[in-house]
């Protein structure tokens, strides 16, 4: 995979092996500035593992992870538990990993539309407000790459649309790249440039189609509300069987979707 000047991060044949099994393998992924990539897949498919490879909290067991020099990554985790017995204000949430200036916090909170909630307790926020606070925490250091692990999980439809519109606004304003993990197998953010369907490896990839032209979704939500959403049509040439094996179009069965690779681990390299 040839690197280009606006590449933020590149995964080349990357895989992670734990407890004698592959969590993900053969992952090729390129993130560019201003690009939105959405990863979808069933539970246990390795979506969060792939996100952690990108963030750098996991190292590749094989393959390579190449980062742009000086890359700043903002990360919104899938789950962040705040102990209700330890009250915390939103402004303090933004300082959890490192102290940042008051002005930087104001800019981040304003960018996600909750400047007025800086002194509110995290425990009192609604689901949508809490996701905005986590997004502000990721944005406070002005990242080049924003990684969002299921950012709309647990919020209602209206909040999901608002969050997608907010993510688009942040991308348009800052020019950062966005890697998003989605719990939905079909509905994704309309501004997604590329969708990757993951199930331990990349099963298929492509661009989504706007739901604005889909009569079923128009009947349910109306054209205005669906403008932020799109449908992804899967194009798999294989089926994952219950025992973990894969049945191919010709009827043959193998242990994986791709040609078998050597289990000799080739260490991944993070280039900073």
N, C-alpha and C positions, 0 to 999 in steps of 0.2 A: 504494500500500500504506500504510494508516494505521498509524502507530506507536503502540504501547501501552507503559504504564509499565514492564512487566517485559521488554520487548524488549532483548536484549543487543546484537545486531547484525542489520542488515537489508541484504540485497543486492537492488537493484531493477534488473532488466534489465541486469545486469552482464556485461561481456565483456572478454576479454584477447586482444589481437592482437599477434603476434610474427612477424617475417619474412614479412609480407604474407599471413598466414593467421590465422584465429581459432582459438585454443586452446579457449576456451569462449565461449558467447554466449547472451544472453537468460536469465541465471540470476536467478531470484527465490528468495530464501531468507530465512527469519526464524528467529532463534534466541532462545528465551526462557529465563529462569532456570529450572532444574530440568528442562529438556527434553532428550531425547536424540534427535539426528537422525543417521541413517546414510546416507552417500552410497556407492552401488555403481555399477559400470560396468566395461567391458572396459579392457584396457591402452590408454593413449593417449586415454582418454575425457575427460581434464581434471579428474580427481578431485583430484590434488595441487595443480593450479593453482587450483581453487576454494578449497581449504584455505588456500593462501597469500594469496588475496584476503581471506579472513576474518581471518587472522593479521595481515595488513598488510605482508607482505614483498613483495607485488606490488600495483601500483595498477591500477585498472580503466581500460581503454581507452575504454569507454563505460559508461553507466549510473551508478549510485550505490552507495556503501558507507557505511552510517550506523552509527556506534558509540555505545553508551551512554557518557555522560560518565564518565571515570575507569575505563573497562573494563580489567580485568587479564586477559590471555590467557596460558594455559599451553599449550605446544605440544610434542608428541612427534612428531619427524620420522619419515618412512618409513625412512630409513637414517641412521645415525650411525657413521662409521668411527673406531675408536680404534686408533691405530698400536700394534701389539703390541710394537714396540721402545721405546715410551715408556710404561712401567707407570704406571697411574693407579688410585688407590683410589676407591671409590664416593663417599666424602665429598667428594673433589676434583671428581668429575663434577658434583656439585650446585653447585659454585662456578665453573663454566666461564665463564658470561657475566657474573656479578656475585657479589661476596662476600655470603654470607648467614650469619646467626648459627648457632652450634652447636645451639641449641635449635630453630631453625626446621628445620634438617636432620634432627634427631632426630624431630620431629613428622612430617615428610614420609616418612621411612623407616619409621617405625612405622605410618603410615597405609596403606602398601602392603605391610606384612608382612615387611620385610627390615631391621629395625633392627639385627639381629645381623650384617649384612653391610657395615656402614659402613666398616670398615677393610679389607675384602676388595678384591683387585685386580679391576678391571672385566673384564680378560682371562680371569679364572678363573670368571666367572659362567656359568650355563646360559642358554639362550635365554629361558626364562621369567623368570629372575632379572634378566637384563639389561633386559627390557621393564619390569619393576617398578621398576628403578633409573631408567629414563628417565621413567617416570610420576611417581616421587618428584621428579625434577628439574623436571618441569612443575608439580607441586603445591607446591613449596617457597615460592612467593610468594603462595599462597592466591588462585588466579585465580577470576574470576567465570565464565569460559568456558574449557573444556578442549577442545583440538583434537588429535585422535589420528589420525595418518596411517598406516593399516594396522597397528594395534598388535599384532595376533595373527599377523602374517605370520612364518613360520619357526618357530612353536612347535607342539607336538603338541596333540592334541585336548584332553587333560586340562588343559594349561596355558591353552588358549584359553577353556575354561569357567571356570577360576579367574580369569583376567583379566577376563572379562565380569562375573563376580560382584563382583570388586574395583571395577570402574568403577561398577557400580550402587551399591555401598556408599559410594563417594566422592560420587556424586551425591546419595544420600539424606542423607549426613552434612553436606555443605557447601551443598547447594542450587544448585550451579553448573550451567550448561548444558554439554552434551557434544556435540561434533560429531565423528563418527567416519567415517573412510574405510575401506571394507572391500574386500578383494581377491576375496571370494566374491560371486558374482552372485545367490545365492539364500538362503544361510544368514546370518542377522544376529543381533545381540544381541536377546534376547526383550523387553527393556525399552525398545527403540527406539519412540519415539512416531511418527516419520515416516521413511520410506525414500524417498530420491530416487535414481532410476536416471538416470545421466548418460552421455551419449555426445556430447560437445561442446555439449550443451544438455540440459535436463531432458526425458527421454523419457517418464517416467511417475513417479508418486509415490503413496504410500499407507502403510498400516500393515501390519506383518507378522502372520502367523498362527503361533501356538505350535506347535512341533514335537512337543510332548507328545501331541498328538492325531493325529500322523502315524504310521501303523503301520510304515512303512518305517524311520523313524528310531528308533522304539521297539525294533524288532528289532535294530538295529545297536548302540544305545548304552544302552537302558533309560531309563525315565521319569525317574529321579533326575538322570542326567547331562545330559539334554536340556532341563532346566528353564530353562537360561540361554540357549537358542537358539530361533530362530524362522525360519520360511520366508517369503520374500517372493515373492508371485505377480505377475509382470510383466503389464502391460496396455498394450501398445504398439499404436498405430494406424498404424504404418509399419514399414518394413524398411530397414536400412542395407545398401546394396549394396557389393560389393568395391571399386568405383571411387570410393566416397565419396558417391555420390548417394543419394537416399532415394526408395523406392517407397511410395506411399500406398495406402490401402485401396481406392480407386477405380481403381488401376492406373497413375495418373499418376506421373511421376518429376520430382523437383526437386532442387536443390542443398542443401536443408535441410528440417528438420521444421517450421519456423515460417515465416510469411510473410517474404519477403525484406525486409531492412532496409537503410537507406542505409549506405554504408561511411564516411560522414563521421563521424569519431571524436568522441564527446562524452566529455570527460574525466570520470573518476570522482572523487568527493569523499569523503574520509575525515573524518568529524566526530568529534572527540574531546571 
